[in-house]
């Protein structure tokens, strides 16, 4: 078990911090479970008026913790269980949260980091932040609901480049795409995020919650046709494929994959 998600609540502000030292805050299964628990706790806490999501030591999140992957990724049922019972419930808990969420994006925001940032309402980034989902190098696709989430928030064109080309984007590029609201000097990011979170916290909390509910209802209507039943589709049939095994094996062996 590696990594943790830290939740702190003080003065109407909640901070959710991703921490996986030495792995650029890559998300482990345990961290996905803790992320879900953190947002379920926030949702039930009427004192919280704004949430800030960030990562420790200069990175938001570099993706998934690949050191765990061999334990569950190569069999369709366990792979489905990971995405549908660990990852998506955590993302759904963020999407269901009625409190405004501000993302403080520094350093790497890759894969799982993009998905977590996509669940936030307002996203601010450091000038040096980097964005992508280069899982094509690892031999597997993004899970359907996760891909739909990223495409909706970052834009379909950006998502295509991330997934097909393993493209990495700068903060300036994702500001232009509309994914980010502001790009700031690295040294200013934390201060500006805190100031904006405090501003949100001083405004009407009931109105904020009702606005989130309204916007969520609108999105659920437009997303209805993109949803699939994970128990009945073939989204995870690639689990035991040679390409999947080669991509992850090459990463762990620190060599170039041979697809």
Secondary structure, DSSP 4 states (H G I P E B T S, - for coil): ---EEEEEEETTEEEEEEE-TTTTTPBPHHHHHHHHHHHHHHHT-TT--EEEEEESTT-SB-SB-GGGGGGTTTSHHHHHHHIIIIIHHHHHHHHH--SEEEEEE-SEEETHHHHHHHT-SEEEEETT-EEE--GGGGT-PPPHHHHHHHHHHH-HHHHHHHHHH--EEEHHHHHHHTS-SEEE-GGGHHHHHHHHHHHHHHS-HHHHHHHHHHHHHHHHHHHGGG---TTTS-TTTTTT-HHHHHHHHHHHHTS----
